[in-house]
């Protein structure tokens, strides 16, 4: 199968690329199923720990899922390192928006008083925020490195 390889040039589909494409496909399916579950049946209102305030974060959650589907579709077509890194920046930025809105609204209600679930959930959400920030920074470095490397390769080919 002819496809774009890591360098963006034509080549055969390698095992690593094939495994990544399986992962991209799985992510698309999972995101699509989550969209159906949150917006269709059973819907987000079926989750007992969510309050009515969750309605204000569902739109951003849906946006994050749709962006994930789009980015993974692009990754399946153009499995190039810098393209994947740009996609990671985009999905992490949207996830960061969702997480900060979720922390601001905090649409959770816990009836079990034996565990401070609000503290646990907030802690997990803050770790997720940190993960998104780290992902954006690392992916930014990858984009710069790959673009620089590709320019150097092009300059060498022209000389």
MILUMFI-750733 format. One record per residue (C-alpha): residue in three letters; chain; z, y, x. Coordinates in pm, whole numbers, plus 32768, in hexadecimal, padded with zeros to 4 digits. Layout:
N
pt res Ala, chain A, c3 Z, c2 Y, c1 X $
...
END
This chain:
159
pt res Unk, chain A, c3 8000, c2 8000, c1 8000 $
pt res Unk, chain A, c3 7F98, c2 8150, c1 8092 $
pt res Unk, chain A, c3 80A5, c2 825B, c1 807E $
pt res Unk, chain A, c3 8137, c2 837C, c1 8141 $
pt res Unk, chain A, c3 8222, c2 830E, c1 8256 $
pt res Unk, chain A, c3 834B, c2 83CA, c1 82ED $
pt res Unk, chain A, c3 8269, c2 84B8, c1 83AB $
pt res Unk, chain A, c3 819F, c2 8507, c1 8275 $
pt res Unk, chain A, c3 806F, c2 844F, c1 82FA $
pt res Unk, chain A, c3 7FCA, c2 832B, c1 824B $
pt res Unk, chain A, c3 804B, c2 81D2, c1 829D $
pt res Unk, chain A, c3 80BB, c2 8089, c1 820E $
pt res Unk, chain A, c3 81F1, c2 8064, c1 813B $
pt res Unk, chain A, c3 830E, c2 7FF7, c1 821E $
pt res Unk, chain A, c3 8443, c2 7F31, c1 81B9 $
pt res Unk, chain A, c3 852C, c2 8061, c1 81CE $
pt res Unk, chain A, c3 8440, c2 812E, c1 80FA $
pt res Unk, chain A, c3 8426, c2 8012, c1 7FFE $
pt res Unk, chain A, c3 85A2, c2 7FFB, c1 7FE4 $
pt res Unk, chain A, c3 85BD, c2 8174, c1 7FB9 $
pt res Unk, chain A, c3 84BB, c2 8167, c1 7EA2 $
pt res Unk, chain A, c3 8588, c2 805A, c1 7DF5 $
pt res Unk, chain A, c3 86B3, c2 8144, c1 7E12 $
pt res Unk, chain A, c3 85EC, c2 826C, c1 7D8B $
pt res Unk, chain A, c3 857B, c2 8194, c1 7C66 $
pt res Unk, chain A, c3 86DD, c2 811F, c1 7C1E $
pt res Unk, chain A, c3 875C, c2 8288, c1 7C25 $
pt res Unk, chain A, c3 864D, c2 82EF, c1 7B2E $
pt res Unk, chain A, c3 86AE, c2 81D5, c1 7A41 $
pt res Unk, chain A, c3 8825, c2 821F, c1 7A5C $
pt res Unk, chain A, c3 87EE, c2 8394, c1 7A1E $
pt res Unk, chain A, c3 870D, c2 834D, c1 78F3 $
pt res Unk, chain A, c3 880C, c2 825A, c1 7860 $
pt res Unk, chain A, c3 8923, c2 835A, c1 7891 $
pt res Unk, chain A, c3 8850, c2 8463, c1 77E1 $
pt res Unk, chain A, c3 8827, c2 8374, c1 76BD $
pt res Unk, chain A, c3 8998, c2 831A, c1 76B1 $
pt res Unk, chain A, c3 8A16, c2 8481, c1 76CA $
pt res Unk, chain A, c3 891F, c2 851A, c1 75D4 $
pt res Unk, chain A, c3 88D4, c2 83F4, c1 74F2 $
pt res Unk, chain A, c3 89AA, c2 82CA, c1 74A8 $
pt res Unk, chain A, c3 8ACD, c2 82BB, c1 74D3 $
pt res Unk, chain A, c3 8ACC, c2 8424, c1 7549 $
pt res Unk, chain A, c3 8BC7, c2 84DD, c1 761F $
pt res Unk, chain A, c3 8CAE, c2 8511, c1 74F4 $
pt res Unk, chain A, c3 8CF8, c2 839A, c1 74F8 $
pt res Unk, chain A, c3 8DB4, c2 83BF, c1 7642 $
pt res Unk, chain A, c3 8F23, c2 83D4, c1 75DA $
pt res Unk, chain A, c3 8F9D, c2 84AD, c1 76FB $
pt res Unk, chain A, c3 8E9A, c2 85C0, c1 76C2 $
pt res Unk, chain A, c3 8EEE, c2 86EC, c1 75EB $
pt res Unk, chain A, c3 8DFF, c2 87C2, c1 7520 $
pt res Unk, chain A, c3 8DE6, c2 88AB, c1 764B $
pt res Unk, chain A, c3 8D0E, c2 87A4, c1 76F4 $
pt res Unk, chain A, c3 8BF2, c2 882D, c1 7621 $
pt res Unk, chain A, c3 8BE1, c2 8955, c1 7711 $
pt res Unk, chain A, c3 8B9A, c2 8876, c1 7840 $
pt res Unk, chain A, c3 8AAB, c2 877B, c1 77A1 $
pt res Unk, chain A, c3 897D, c2 885D, c1 77D4 $
pt res Unk, chain A, c3 89BE, c2 887A, c1 794B $
pt res Unk, chain A, c3 8A03, c2 8704, c1 795C $
pt res Unk, chain A, c3 88B4, c2 86C4, c1 78B3 $
pt res Unk, chain A, c3 880C, c2 87B3, c1 79A6 $
pt res Unk, chain A, c3 88A2, c2 86F4, c1 7ACC $
pt res Unk, chain A, c3 881D, c2 85AB, c1 7A42 $
pt res Unk, chain A, c3 86C0, c2 8637, c1 7A01 $
pt res Unk, chain A, c3 86B3, c2 86D4, c1 7B5C $
pt res Unk, chain A, c3 871C, c2 8583, c1 7BED $
pt res Unk, chain A, c3 8602, c2 84D6, c1 7B32 $
pt res Unk, chain A, c3 8503, c2 85D7, c1 7BAC $
pt res Unk, chain A, c3 857A, c2 85CE, c1 7D16 $
pt res Unk, chain A, c3 857C, c2 8452, c1 7D21 $
pt res Unk, chain A, c3 841E, c2 844B, c1 7C89 $
pt res Unk, chain A, c3 83A3, c2 8535, c1 7D9D $
pt res Unk, chain A, c3 8453, c2 845B, c1 7EA0 $
pt res Unk, chain A, c3 839F, c2 8327, c1 7E1D $
pt res Unk, chain A, c3 8250, c2 83D6, c1 7E47 $
pt res Unk, chain A, c3 8291, c2 8486, c1 7F93 $
pt res Unk, chain A, c3 8395, c2 83C0, c1 8054 $
pt res Unk, chain A, c3 83B0, c2 84C0, c1 816D $
pt res Unk, chain A, c3 84FA, c2 8515, c1 8213 $
pt res Unk, chain A, c3 84EA, c2 868F, c1 81E5 $
pt res Unk, chain A, c3 8479, c2 866B, c1 807B $
pt res Unk, chain A, c3 85A0, c2 8585, c1 8037 $
pt res Unk, chain A, c3 8689, c2 8680, c1 80E1 $
pt res Unk, chain A, c3 8607, c2 87A0, c1 800B $
pt res Unk, chain A, c3 863B, c2 86C5, c1 7ED9 $
pt res Unk, chain A, c3 879D, c2 867C, c1 7F4D $
pt res Unk, chain A, c3 87E1, c2 87F2, c1 7F6E $
pt res Unk, chain A, c3 875E, c2 882E, c1 7E0E $
pt res Unk, chain A, c3 8820, c2 8712, c1 7D6B $
pt res Unk, chain A, c3 895E, c2 8767, c1 7E2A $
pt res Unk, chain A, c3 8944, c2 88D7, c1 7DC5 $
pt res Unk, chain A, c3 891B, c2 887C, c1 7C55 $
pt res Unk, chain A, c3 8A3A, c2 8783, c1 7C71 $
pt res Unk, chain A, c3 8B0D, c2 8895, c1 7D10 $
pt res Unk, chain A, c3 8AC6, c2 897A, c1 7BE8 $
pt res Unk, chain A, c3 8B27, c2 8862, c1 7AF9 $
pt res Unk, chain A, c3 8C68, c2 880F, c1 7BB6 $
pt res Unk, chain A, c3 8CDA, c2 8979, c1 7BCA $
pt res Unk, chain A, c3 8C9A, c2 89A5, c1 7A55 $
pt res Unk, chain A, c3 8D54, c2 8860, c1 7A10 $
pt res Unk, chain A, c3 8E7D, c2 88DA, c1 7ADF $
pt res Unk, chain A, c3 8E77, c2 8A2B, c1 7A2E $
pt res Unk, chain A, c3 8E68, c2 899A, c1 78CE $
pt res Unk, chain A, c3 8F23, c2 8855, c1 7918 $
pt res Unk, chain A, c3 8ED2, c2 87AE, c1 77CA $
pt res Unk, chain A, c3 8FC3, c2 868D, c1 77F1 $
pt res Unk, chain A, c3 90F2, c2 8624, c1 7728 $
pt res Unk, chain A, c3 91D4, c2 850B, c1 779D $
pt res Unk, chain A, c3 92D8, c2 8468, c1 76BC $
pt res Unk, chain A, c3 9375, c2 838D, c1 77C9 $
pt res Unk, chain A, c3 948E, c2 845E, c1 785D $
pt res Unk, chain A, c3 94F8, c2 835C, c1 795F $
pt res Unk, chain A, c3 93DF, c2 83CA, c1 7A49 $
pt res Unk, chain A, c3 9375, c2 8531, c1 7A87 $
pt res Unk, chain A, c3 9209, c2 84E6, c1 7A37 $
pt res Unk, chain A, c3 91AB, c2 8655, c1 7A35 $
pt res Unk, chain A, c3 9218, c2 866E, c1 7BA1 $
pt res Unk, chain A, c3 915D, c2 852D, c1 7BF9 $
pt res Unk, chain A, c3 901B, c2 85A1, c1 7B51 $
pt res Unk, chain A, c3 902D, c2 86FE, c1 7BE9 $
pt res Unk, chain A, c3 9064, c2 8665, c1 7D42 $
pt res Unk, chain A, c3 8F38, c2 857F, c1 7D1A $
pt res Unk, chain A, c3 8E63, c2 86A3, c1 7C9F $
pt res Unk, chain A, c3 8EC5, c2 8778, c1 7DCD $
pt res Unk, chain A, c3 8E65, c2 865B, c1 7EB6 $
pt res Unk, chain A, c3 8D17, c2 8649, c1 7E00 $
pt res Unk, chain A, c3 8CEB, c2 87C1, c1 7E31 $
pt res Unk, chain A, c3 8D2E, c2 8795, c1 7FA5 $
pt res Unk, chain A, c3 8C34, c2 8676, c1 7FAF $
pt res Unk, chain A, c3 8B29, c2 8750, c1 7F0E $
pt res Unk, chain A, c3 8B65, c2 886A, c1 8007 $
pt res Unk, chain A, c3 8B54, c2 8779, c1 812C $
pt res Unk, chain A, c3 8A18, c2 86DC, c1 809E $
pt res Unk, chain A, c3 8971, c2 8831, c1 807F $
pt res Unk, chain A, c3 89CC, c2 888C, c1 81E5 $
pt res Unk, chain A, c3 8960, c2 873F, c1 827C $
pt res Unk, chain A, c3 881C, c2 873A, c1 81B4 $
pt res Unk, chain A, c3 87D4, c2 889F, c1 8221 $
pt res Unk, chain A, c3 87F5, c2 8833, c1 838C $
pt res Unk, chain A, c3 870B, c2 870D, c1 834A $
pt res Unk, chain A, c3 8605, c2 87F3, c1 82AE $
pt res Unk, chain A, c3 8612, c2 88E5, c1 83D5 $
pt res Unk, chain A, c3 8603, c2 87C7, c1 84D1 $
pt res Unk, chain A, c3 84DF, c2 871B, c1 8424 $
pt res Unk, chain A, c3 8417, c2 885A, c1 83F4 $
pt res Unk, chain A, c3 8451, c2 88B6, c1 8563 $
pt res Unk, chain A, c3 83F0, c2 8758, c1 85D3 $
pt res Unk, chain A, c3 82B4, c2 875B, c1 84FC $
pt res Unk, chain A, c3 824E, c2 88AF, c1 858A $
pt res Unk, chain A, c3 8281, c2 882F, c1 86EC $
pt res Unk, chain A, c3 81B4, c2 86F6, c1 86A0 $
pt res Unk, chain A, c3 809E, c2 87CD, c1 860F $
pt res Unk, chain A, c3 80A2, c2 88B6, c1 873E $
pt res Unk, chain A, c3 808D, c2 8789, c1 8829 $
pt res Unk, chain A, c3 7F68, c2 86F7, c1 8768 $
pt res Unk, chain A, c3 7EAD, c2 8841, c1 8777 $
pt res Unk, chain A, c3 7ED9, c2 886A, c1 88F0 $
END
